[in-house]
Amino acid sequence: MKTPSSIRAPSFDAHAIDGSIHSGLASGGFDTTVSPLTTLLRYWSALCSAGMPTTEDVALASENLDVAPRVAGVRQGAGVEPARQPSMSDSQAPAGTFDSCDYTNRAGTRAYKLYVPARIAASPPLVVMLHGCSQFADDFAAGTRMNQLAEEHGFLVVYPEQATSANPSKCWNWFEAKDQERGSGEPSLIAGIVLDVAAHHRIDARRIFVTGLSSGAAMAVILGETYPELFAGVGAHSGLPYRSARDILSAMAAMKGGRSGIAGLKAASAVKTAPRSKLARAVPIIVFHGDRDHTVQHTNGAEIVQQAANAHSAAVGGAAPRISNERGTSAGGRRYSRAVHVDAKGQPHIEAWTVHGAGHAWSGGSASGTYTDDSGPDASAEMVRFFLALPRAGSARRSCRESGITSPRCTHANK
């Protein structure tokens, strides 16, 4: 069929398309330091290795994949606007100090920032915040407003930062086998940072918590499994269950829902994904996930909850928890569902939040940071509430020699 000569092809913005491709591939952990075309071809090649997708498959995928990042307050049009620098313009700047440090062990070196509030509780808790792909400490702190909550409650906050040498898109490598084990890779580095902070500050060793977004959430789940004596609670926002992938290809399939693949794309569904291992450790956990998240499908959040539920049930001889469900609407108009799992003593050990209509973004976050949705319930406040209500557990009391801690190199900076 010939196209009528009177119909003109729509114009397009090459720079906008290039930016959208770059953002989408970066969110999946692909190396975008090379040209976008080269990166896209690598991604397409990986998919085609499992079977060439049809035109119908591609159409289905294009309707369901998020290419541009979901960032609250940024217009989502044909292109992607430049990332904004974090600012405290929408809220009062915290009065404490934000120190830049680094930590080294046999697995390498990672930078981190430590927030110490102006007023510290006696033997304060510590919250570990793991950013998502393309983010960094200041960005994540601004978007989650966790430092403001630290001022309110008197706890310390540490923000480990992924190195571009370890992942060009700054994603935590949750899909690598060496980064899923105790005593190796990134889990050992993050645990070492925690011990580093514990060695130089009088924190409550039984009240150390870890949470994260996206790849950071997946790594938080790994840390709860590999260092259960260190962490009293875990938070996972838009993350994935433990050992849900073994490499970048299975990671992409896992993000899109496992064997169902990328929203109907047969190539991804043909990938043999790693089995989603059961958790051996019953560490309390709070999970947030948007049900319109097309970067990391909501089914992943449900599987994190199921893993945790199985571990807690096994820890008490198979007894089923009491589960209460509630629905509500946030001040910003976003509907949500919350399920609370309570043990025989009445202590909540799992909270599962589904934020209806939300994408791949931190619920209730500030527009000062990237990947935030300011219309949802406040994930930061809910996580802090959940953490601080937990019984004290774990221990970070180890000698520097025992844990391999080196002297920190810190630069003091007021924020």
N, C-alpha and C positions, 0 to 999 in steps of 0.2 A: 504493500500500500504506500502510495507516494504522499509525502507531506505537502499540503497546499503551499504554494509560494508566498501567499499572503501572511502565513504564520511565521513569526520570528522566534528564534530560540531565546529563552530568557537570559538576561545578562547575569553574570556571576562575579563575585569578588574572590579572586584567587587567594589573596592574603587571608581573608576570613576562613576560606575552606582549609587552607594550610594550618591556620591556628586551631581550628576545630579538630583536625586530624591529630595534631601534636598533643592537644590536651587529652583527647580520648585515649591515645596510646600510652601517654605518661601515667594516666590513672590506673592502667593495667600493669605498670611496672616495666614497660618496654624502654629500651635505650633510645631516647630522643635526641641524643647529642649528635647523631648522624642526621642526614637530611630526612625530612618527613616522608619523602617518597620511599627512601631505602627502608625506613622503619615500617611503613605500611606494607611494603612488599614482604618483609620478614614475617609480619603478623599474618598476612594472607597466605604465605607459604606454609606457615605452621598449621593454619586451618585446613588448607588443601591437602596436607600430608595425611589427613584422616578421611579424605574423600571430597571431591570438588563440589561445592555448594551450587544449587540451582538458582535461577533467577528469582524463583518464588521464595527460596530460603533467604536470599539477600534482602528481598523486600520486607519479609517478616522481621529480620534482624534490625533493619534500619528504622523500623517503627518502634522498636523496644529498647535500643541501645542509647544510653546517654553519651553523646560525643562531647558536648561542652560541659564543663564542670558546673554543678549546681551550687551557686554562691548567692546567698541572700543579699538582696540589695543591688545585684548586678543584672542589667538587662540581658536577657537571653535572646539574641537575635541571630543574624546570619553569621556573625563572627564572635570572637571571644575577647572581651575587654582585658586589658592588662591587669594583673593581680595588684590589688591595693596594698599599700603598706599599712600594717596595723597601727591604729591610733586609739587613744583612750577618750576620744571626743564624745562618745555616747555614754560614758560612765566615768565616775570619779577614779582617777589614777590611784592605784594602791600606794601606800606610804612606806612599804618595806623595801628591801634591797633585792636586786636580781643579779646574781653573780654568774659569770661565765667561767666554766671549768672544763677539764677533760680528764678522762680516765683511760688507763692502758692495762691490758693483760695480754696473754698469749694469743688471743683472738684478734687483737688490734687495738685501735684507739677510737673513742667516741667522745665528742664534745657533749656537754650538758649545761643547762642553766638551772640554778637553784634559787627559788624565791623564799625569802625569810620575812615573814610579816613583822610589822612594827611592834605588835604585841603578841608574844608567843605564849601559848599555854604551857603549864608545867609539864615536862615530858611530852612534847607535842607529837601528834601523829604525822605521818609522811604520806603524801599522795604522789604517785609516779604517773606522769602524763606522756603517752606515746602518740606523736602526731601521725597523720596520714601521709600519703604520697604527695610530694611537691611542697609540703609544709615545713615549718621550722619552729623553733621554740617560741619566739616572740609572737609569731602569727597564731600559733595554737593557744598561747596564753590569752591573747586578745580575743580570739573567737569564742573560747570556752568561759572566759571570765573566772577561771579557777583561782587566780591570785586575789581577786576581790573576796571570794569565799574563804580563802586562807586568812585574810585579815579579820573576817567576821568570826571565824572559829578557832583561830590561833594555830593552824597546822602549817607545815612546810610543804612546798611543791617542787618536784624535780622534773625537768623536761629533757630527757635524753634526745640527742639529735642523730639521725641517720647520716652517714657520710656518703657523698656522691661517688666516692671511689668504691663503695660497697654496693650501691644501687644508684644509677644515674638519675632516676626519678625520685630519689630519697624515700623509696618505699622500704619498710622493714621486710626482710627476706623470710617471711613466715612459711613460704613454700619450699624452702631448701631443707634437706634432711639434717644437715649439720646445725641448722638454726631452729631445730625442733627438739633438741636434746639438752639435758642438764650438763653443765660443765664445758660446753663448746659454743662457738659462734656467738650470735647476738644475745641469746639468753644469758650467757655468762658475762657479757659486757654490761648488760642492763642490771643484772643482779650485783655485779661488781660496783656499779655506780651507786646503787642503794647502800651497799656496805660501806662505800667510801663516805657517803653522807652520814651514815650511822656512826662511823668512827670519829667524825669531827663535830657532830651535833648531838645533843642529848635528847634524841627522839625516843618515842615509845616503841621499842622493838616489837611489841605485840600488836601494833596498830599501823602497819605498813600496807598500803593499798596500791593497786596498779590498774589503770584504765587507758583506753586509747580509741582512736577513730580509724576505721577501715583497716589498712595493713597494721596500724598500731593496735587496733582491737584484736586482730588475729594473734599478734605477738603477746598481748596481755593474757590471752587465753593460754598460750604456750607457757608463759611464766607461772601462771597459777598451777599448771600441771607439773612443771619441772622444778619449781622452787616453792612447794606448798608450805614449808616451814618458815618461809620468808614473808609471804603475803597472806594477810588476814582476809582479803577480799579482792575480787576482780570486777572490773567494769568493761563492757564491750559494746561499742557503738558502731553499728554498720560493719561488723566483723565477720569472721569465719570460724568454724569449729576446729578443734585440734586435729592436726595431721590430715587436713582435707585435700592436700595436694603434695606432689613430690618434685615438681618442676614448673616452669613458666606456662607450659601448655596445659597441664592439668590444673594449674592455678586459674587460668582464664575460664576453663570449663566449670570449676568449682564456684567461682564468682558469679557465674551466670546460672547457677542452680544445679551443678553436678551433672549427672548423666543426661538430664533433659537439655543441657547445652545452652547455647546462646539464643534463647527465645525462638526456638524452632530451627536453628541453623544446624543441619544434619552433620556438617563437618565436626562441629564441637561436640555434638552428642555422641559421636563415634569414638571420641577420645576415652581411653581407659583411665578413669580417674582413680586416685588412691583411695582405699577404704577410709571412711571417716572413723578414726579410732575412738574407742571408748576412753573417757577420762578415768584415771585410776584414783585421782585425788578429789575429795569432796570439799572444795573451797567455795565459800559463798560467792555468788555472782549476780550482778545486775546487768541486764541486756536491753539496749535500745536499738530499734531498727525501723526504718520507714518502709511501708508496704508498697511504695512506688519507687523504691531504690532499684534502678536498672544497671547500676555499676556492680554492686554486691547484692544479689537477690535476697529478699526477705527470708526465703527458706533457710538461708545460712544462719540467721539469728535464731530461728526456731530450732535448728539442729544444735546450736550452742546450748540452748536451754535443755534440750533432750539429753545431751551428753552429761550436763551437770545433774539433771534429775536422776539419771541412771546411777551416777557415782554416789549421790547422797542416799539413794535408796539402798544401794549395796552396802554402804557404811553402817546402816542401821538394820542389817539383816533382811532387806527386801521390803521393809514397811513403806507403804505409800504415804506421801505427804498430804496434808490438807491444802487444797488450792482454792483461793478466793479470787474472783474476777470482778473487775469494775470497769466502767467506761466513763469518759468525761470529755470535756472540751477545754483546751488551754485558753488563756487570756487573749492570745492572738488568733483564736478561732480554729485551731487545728484539733481535730478529734483524735482521741487515743484510747487504747485498751491496755489494761494492766492486770497481769496475773501474778499472784504472790504465793509462793510455796512455803508452807510453815511446817516445822518438824513437830514431834510429839510434845516437846517442851514449850511450844508456842513461839519458837524463834524463827523468823523468816530467814531462809537461806538462798532463795532464788527469787528475783523479780524480773519479769519479762514485760517490756513496754513495746507496743506496736503503735507507731505514729502514723495515722491514716492520711494518705495523700502526700507524705513526705518522701523526698528523694535521698540522695547520698550526701547528707549534711548533718552537722551537729545540732540536735534539737534544742531550741531555745537559745542558741548562741548569738553572739554579737556580730553585727555587720562589719565590725572593725577587723575581723579575721576572715579567712577563706573557708569555704565549705561549711556554711552555717545556715540554719533556717530559724530566723527569729520569731516565727509564728507558732512554733511548737512548744510543748511543755519543756521546762528547764532541766535538761539532762544533767548538767553540772550539779545543780542544787539537789536533785533527787539522788544522784550517786553519793554525794557527800552525806546526805541524810542516811542512806542505806549503810554506808561504811561506818559512820560514827556510832550507829546503833548496834553494830556487831559485837559479840564477845571478843575480848582480847585473845589473840592467838599468834603463833609463830615466834621466831626469835632471830634477830640480826646480830646477836652478841658473839662475834667472832673476832679473833685477833687479826691485825693487819697481815701478819705473816701467813696465817691460816687461809685467808681469803685472797691473798695475792694483791692486796691494795697497795698502790704506789702513792706517793705524796701528791696531792692535787695541785694543779696550777690554775689558780682562779684570778679573774679580774673583776674587781668590785665595780658595780654600776647601779646607781639609783634609778628606779623607774617610777 
